[in-house]
Amino acid sequence: MSLSSTAIPVRGWSFWWKPALFLLVACVGLYYVKWSPYYLKAFVAADNHSIGASIINDQQSDPLIAALAYAKVYFLAIWKAAVLAVILGSLLQVLIPRDWLLRLFGRAGFASTLRGGLFALPGMMCSCCAAPVAAGMRRQNVSVGAALAFWIGNPVLNPATLVFMGFVLGWGFTALRLVAGIVLVFGVSMVAQRIAGPENLPEAAVEAVVEARETDTQPFLSRWGRTIWQLFWSTIPIYILAVLVLGAVRVWVFPHIDGAMANSLLWLVPLAIIGTLFVIPTAAEIPIVQTMMTLGMGTAPAVALLMTLPSISLPSLLMLRKDFNTRVLVSVALMTMGVGVISGLIGAALL
């Protein structure tokens, strides 16, 4: 019995209110947290050629003070998006029929991965805020490729960030970020899908139809309460701890910038590694790179940071540790570093 041959029963309002509620929560939440603020920020970027100060520009020397200072600035910037992400990641599991998700994102192929990346575009979230939703997708047996494309696509293909980048850093940087971002989101996700191995999706999807009918008999609030608690407990505490740790180690990992870092290959690889592991809010890579280039950083390491800083981070990798196997997450991190290095070399030659 295949997924395509499974009959879809006729469903009334008692069924359709759940997907409708999810769509309403997503649209209202994203408008309040992302769409409206970013629309206004685009005019600020166009007028001032800046979207604010660098989040790592406080030049702390004490690790403990640096950890607390960075955590305060970071969480004040992202807490609304983080709350929305946990809500959406949990509602995805209890409001969207599991067979719908598997029909859209379940098969381990390029079509599902492409849909996962396109599904990310309205979200515009940072990697850590996208992680709970990606976790929710994986807990519904969505394919590795589709979940990864959604997770990485949120920060890398963020339309608002691309607009900000054009006004602040120039449209050449935006074009390179877009092309390299497409390669990063879909190429890395497809390779990671192969590393993860095949999945028996049609059978799982057919079983999901039956399972969905059974779970629907349970009260909605009790199912949602249990799901949101499980998602929160498996992602948020390790997230907070990792942000504090990275806030402390930034004292050592972000070096003093001077003219010697112009286009040095000596700095390209280390900064690609740092950018992959460090955590920032949405679009914060733009003022970071703008400030560092003003101080003397060259195009190659700047492009490497533009690609790696938003893509993934150590906290987001840890948040997804239970939903992807370790080999997949390590491979994604290494490939992200590689894309950052290659993009830096291309940027140095073209920009």
BELLIN-V16307 format. One record per helix or strand. SS is the DSSP state (a for helix, b for strand). FROM is the first residue (numbers start at 1). LEN is the number of residues. Records with the same first field share a line. If there is no record, write none. Layout:
# BELLIN-V16307
SS = FROM-LEN / FROM-LEN
This chain:
# BELLIN-V16307
a = 13-36 / 63-33 / 98-8 / 110-11 / 127-12 / 144-13 / 159-11 / 171-26 / 201-15 / 220-34 / 259-3 / 265-13 / 284-11 / 299-13 / 314-6 / 326-25
